[in-house]
Amino acid sequence: MWIQEPVIVWRFVDVDLIDGAYSAALFHSIGRHVGSGDSDETILFWRVKRPTLYLGYHQYVEDEVNEAYCQEHNIDIVRRILGGGCGYCDRDQVLFSVIGTQDGLMPGNVQAAYNKVLSGMLLALVALGMEGEIDPTRNGVFVQGRKISGNAQGRFDGAVMVNGSFLLDFDFDTMDHVLKHPTMNLRPNVNTTRDGMVTLSDLIELPSIAAIKHALCMGFEEALGIGIYGGTISDEEEKLAVELTWQYASVEWTYRMDHKRAKRNKVW
C-alpha cells in the first residue's frame, strides 16, 4: 500500500514596503523565533520604502561606502546580522529571507544551503520564461552572464537564514556612486554595474508584482520540497523587531566595526 509522505508546511509572509532598519530587525526577530521553535519556518518577502544600503556584518563603512553621497541623497545604511558583501536596494527589487531551523530542511553545509534556496530562484526564472545559473563563487544568480540576484547567509540562535534580492528594475548609476567597489561581487572584467548586472525588465516585459512574487514563492516551494500557508508576523516577533529597530538604526551599530578598528589603531 502506497502511503503519501506528510507535506512539511512553512509560513509565508509578505510585508511589502517597509523601512530598511525595520526589515533587518524583522528578519533577525523571525530568525530567533524560528530557531527557538516558537515560530514556524518562514519565507519572508519585502521591499524597501526608500533606498537602502545593506552592509555585511563584518564590513567597515569607511572601506565600502561613499557616506557623503548617501547622506546627500537620503540613502539609509543598515548593518545586517548576516555576513557577505554590500547590497544596494530600492523598491524595484523583491527582497526575500528563507528562514529554517538548523536541524530541519536547510543543509548544514553553507554552499549546499545556498544551492537549495537559490534553486528556487532558478525555478522562478523558468516560470517567467528564462534560464539562470548559480555562481557559487559569488553566491548569486546570473542570467546571460549578468547578476540578477545577490545573496547572503547567516546561522544564529538555532536558525539558518538565506537572504537575497530579485532585480525587477534598478538604478545602476546610484549604486555606482554609493559603493566604493560596486563591481566587486560581479564577474571579472566588468567596469560598471550596468555591465555586470541585469534586471527582469531588461529581459521581458514586466508582469505584475503579484505575478513575480507568485513565481518566486512557487519556486521556493518546489526547491525546498514544502507547502506554504499565508501567515502574519506574530505579536512576539513584532515586539522584538520594534526593539531591534532602534539598534539597527543607531550610529553605534552601523559603525561598530569602524569604531572597533579605530580603538585598535589607537592602542597601537
DARA-V494165 format. One record per helix or strand. SS is the DSSP state (A for helix, B for strand). FROM is the first residue (numbers start at 1). TO is the last residue. If there is no record, write none. Layout:
# DARA-V494165
ss from to
SS FROM TO
SS FROM TO
This chain:
# DARA-V494165
ss from to
B 9 18
A 20 36
B 42 48
B 52 55
A 61 64
B 65 65
A 67 72
B 76 79
B 87 89
B 93 101
A 110 127
B 133 135
B 140 143
B 146 156
B 159 167
A 172 178
B 179 179
A 193 196
B 197 197
A 200 203
A 209 224
B 227 230
A 235 248
A 251 254
A 256 267
